[in-house]
């Protein structure tokens, strides 16, 4: 059951260091709005999560430490996330308990509607840990005046509002226009699909005004996980990030997923564009009902999701520009997801330790064992807890922001560089969007015999760490000519020096390379 570092290298057992609110390397930039387009604005990087949250004590009981109030629960949870080195970008203050007066989904009357009541300490903790707040609109937030009242108190710490049952297209539009005026290009609201009753948001309204929407209240058991996948796929044509809480949200039920279901939900949560832990019943992974291995898996998947934000962001920005380019599509078997063109995620939706897996067309690299190149149907594929199935299309280029060693995609020295996972096969390319203000950068890879050619069409504004998988022998040479790398070639340019370790190449101040024989991985750092 122990979860080891994925894709080799690194270490899955490093001692945690307190650092929960991790600044995103992908900056939102001055994100534009399009008053006449299909989509109003591109998605904010912080909205991909991890989004943590609670509505206690009004919407589910408190459960972190000795918390009895929402402020206590928030403070305890952010403290525990930091202590366990779990990255978080936003916190949902769920329900109406954060506000002096909250009237649910009906119009609120009075000057204390949508009025922050939790005091200064939570605002200071948000700011200090680099986490943005999301306020549930049942805190009496239905008009521009009411939104302004909350914003006046939280300021830049407010990422946006969370809409729920009773919200319409008009209300989604109104709160979007408000947030753009308050925090131009630096905000994100969350809509709700599958509402209970009318008014409700339409698919057209979601497509125009939302980037992320949650898929309604669903059981925290396997049955709810199956429904979550189906609902997410049904809404994927309309917005880049339809999502379901990784813990489920069973309104009125203060229970929580058992450990086996929890493990399976972690993979689903991490490989959605939005990873959200916002249950009705407290489901903190450090609860005494759960073992240390679950907490370890939680940390692993939270960091994997955090690392994939450049991948999710690029796909979401592409859908902003070209709405027909879905971020998520259905795979060839039930409860399976194609996330972008590079990742395939079969979700485990029943108690089992093996699965029959049908792969999409082409060849796929097993994420957990890169030596395995697979195709077709895999019978009796092992799915131990914490190693749920993930496959990477052969030939893929996958951009990442890596800051920790937990997933095996780098080390602490990787922070500040763009990591690019490379799975060489023929010729391939990937369009990477650094932020809203920076133009697309296209990375290409070409494998010709034993020679590999890598590079971008435009210089990135930070170093690039190319992590070339399935590279079976040390290179005879690594040459950099302008922006282009040649491995095992005789091209002109500067021959790069090798260094002695992965940490050394990741932290190098100059372009260099390292070959990891145990993982059969070539790591090349290019410093602009």
Buried (B, 14 or more C-beta within 10 A) or exposed (E): EEBBBBBBBBEBEBEBEEBBBBBBBBBBBEBBBEEEEBBBBBBBBBBBBBBBBBBBBBBBBBBBBEBEBBBBBBBBBBBBBBBBBBBBBBBBBBBBBBBBBBBBBEEBEEEBBBBBBBEEEBBEBBBEBBBBBBBBBBBBBBBBEBBBBBBEBBEEBBBBBBBBBBBBBEBBBBBBBBBBEBBEBBBBBBBBBBBEEEBBBBBEBBBBBBBBBBBBBBBBBBBBBBBBBBBBBBBBBBBBBBBBBBBBBBEEBBBBBBBBBBBBBBBBBBBBBBBBBBBBBBBBBBEEEBEEBBBBBBBBBBBBBBBBBBBBBBBBBBBBBEBEBBBBBBBBBEBBBBBBBBBBBBBBBEEEEEBEBBBBEEBBBBBBEBEEEBEEEBEEBEBEBBBBBBBBBBBBBBBBBBBBBBBBBBBBBBBBBBBBBBBBBEEBBBBBBBBBEBEBBEBBBBBEEEBBBBBBEBEBEBBBBBBBBBBEEEBEBBBBEEBBBBBBBEBEBEEBEBBEEBBBBBBBEEBBBBBBEEBBBBBBBBEE
